[in-house]
Amino acid sequence: MTKLTGRRILVVEDEALVAMLVEDALLDAGAIVLGPVATVAEALALLQQDIPDVAVLDLNLAGETSTPVADRLVTMGVPFVVATGYGADGLPPGHATVPVLAKPYDPDDLTTALGRLCG
């Protein structure tokens, strides 16, 4: 049993292959995956219906910034990991302390980072 067993994890990722790999890694770790969703609108709509324990957030969604989703997660008290090819420099203002996974990342690094957030 891992720290992710039974945890509800929102996945916001616009690259289908990456989203599938993330989903598989989280399911293998025993998590319940919310999504994956590929747009800010889809993520915000899902957050109106459901409260995840933690989230994985791609910063750039087909040219659209996911900052509104990050802001919403913060107001909901939901910790999240940012997965990005831009590194920590690309973090939106006000989110500089969020853990960053540089793409491409190992699925084990993702589950470890999320496990830390779940305590």
C-alpha positions as CSV (number, residue, x, y, z in Angstrom):
1,M,0.0,0.0,0.0
2,T,1.4,3.4,-1.0
3,K,0.6,6.9,0.2
4,L,-1.4,7.3,-2.9
5,T,-3.8,4.4,-2.3
6,G,-7.3,5.7,-2.4
7,R,-6.2,9.3,-3.0
8,R,-8.2,11.3,-5.5
9,I,-5.7,12.9,-8.0
10,L,-6.6,15.5,-10.6
11,V,-4.6,15.2,-13.8
12,V,-4.4,18.3,-16.0
13,E,-2.4,17.4,-19.1
14,D,-3.0,18.3,-22.8
15,E,-0.6,15.7,-24.3
16,A,-2.6,12.5,-24.7
17,L,0.4,10.2,-24.4
18,V,1.7,11.9,-21.3
19,A,-1.8,11.9,-19.8
20,M,-2.1,8.2,-20.4
21,L,1.3,7.4,-18.9
22,V,0.5,9.6,-15.8
23,E,-2.9,7.9,-15.4
24,D,-1.4,4.4,-15.6
25,A,1.3,5.3,-13.1
26,L,-1.2,6.7,-10.6
27,L,-3.6,3.8,-11.1
28,D,-0.7,1.4,-10.5
29,A,0.0,3.3,-7.2
30,G,-3.6,2.7,-6.1
31,A,-4.8,6.3,-6.8
32,I,-8.2,7.3,-8.1
33,V,-7.7,9.5,-11.1
34,L,-9.9,12.5,-11.8
35,G,-9.6,13.3,-15.5
36,P,-7.2,13.5,-17.2
37,V,-8.5,16.9,-18.5
38,A,-6.7,18.9,-21.2
39,T,-8.1,22.4,-20.8
40,V,-8.5,25.0,-18.2
41,A,-12.3,25.0,-18.7
42,E,-12.5,21.2,-18.2
43,A,-10.3,21.4,-15.1
44,L,-12.4,24.2,-13.5
45,A,-15.6,22.4,-14.4
46,L,-14.3,19.2,-12.7
47,L,-13.3,21.2,-9.6
48,Q,-16.8,22.5,-9.3
49,Q,-18.0,18.9,-8.9
50,D,-15.1,17.2,-7.2
51,I,-12.4,18.0,-4.7
52,P,-9.2,16.1,-5.3
53,D,-6.7,15.3,-2.5
54,V,-3.8,16.4,-4.8
55,A,-3.2,17.4,-8.4
56,V,-0.7,17.2,-11.3
57,L,-0.8,20.3,-13.4
58,D,0.8,20.9,-16.8
59,L,1.5,24.7,-17.0
60,N,1.1,25.0,-20.8
61,L,-2.2,23.6,-22.1
62,A,-2.0,23.9,-25.9
63,G,-0.8,27.5,-25.5
64,E,-3.2,28.3,-22.7
65,T,-1.7,28.9,-19.2
66,S,-3.2,26.8,-16.4
67,T,-2.6,29.5,-13.8
68,P,-6.4,29.8,-13.2
69,V,-6.5,26.1,-12.2
70,A,-3.4,26.6,-9.9
71,D,-5.2,29.6,-8.3
72,R,-8.4,27.6,-7.8
73,L,-6.5,24.6,-6.3
74,V,-4.8,27.0,-3.8
75,T,-8.2,28.5,-2.7
76,M,-9.5,25.0,-2.3
77,G,-6.5,24.0,-0.2
78,V,-5.5,21.3,-2.7
79,P,-1.7,20.8,-3.0
80,F,-0.3,20.1,-6.5
81,V,2.8,19.3,-8.5
82,V,3.6,21.3,-11.6
83,A,4.8,19.2,-14.6
84,T,6.5,21.4,-17.1
85,G,9.1,21.6,-19.8
86,Y,9.9,25.2,-18.7
87,G,11.4,24.4,-15.3
88,A,10.8,26.4,-12.1
89,D,11.3,29.7,-14.0
90,G,8.0,29.1,-15.8
91,L,6.0,29.0,-12.5
92,P,3.2,31.5,-12.4
93,P,3.4,34.4,-10.0
94,G,2.4,33.4,-6.5
95,H,3.2,29.7,-7.0
96,A,7.0,29.8,-6.7
97,T,7.0,27.3,-3.8
98,V,5.1,24.6,-5.7
99,P,7.1,21.4,-6.4
100,V,8.1,21.2,-10.1
101,L,8.7,18.1,-12.2
102,A,10.7,18.8,-15.3
103,K,9.4,17.1,-18.4
104,P,10.2,14.4,-19.4
105,Y,10.0,12.9,-15.9
106,D,10.0,9.4,-14.5
107,P,6.6,8.2,-13.4
108,D,8.2,7.1,-10.1
109,D,9.4,10.7,-9.5
110,L,5.7,11.8,-10.0
111,T,4.3,9.2,-7.5
112,T,7.1,10.1,-5.0
113,A,6.3,13.8,-5.2
114,L,2.6,13.3,-4.9
115,G,3.2,10.9,-2.0
116,R,5.1,13.7,-0.2
117,L,2.2,16.1,-0.7
118,C,-0.2,13.5,0.7
119,G,1.9,13.2,3.8
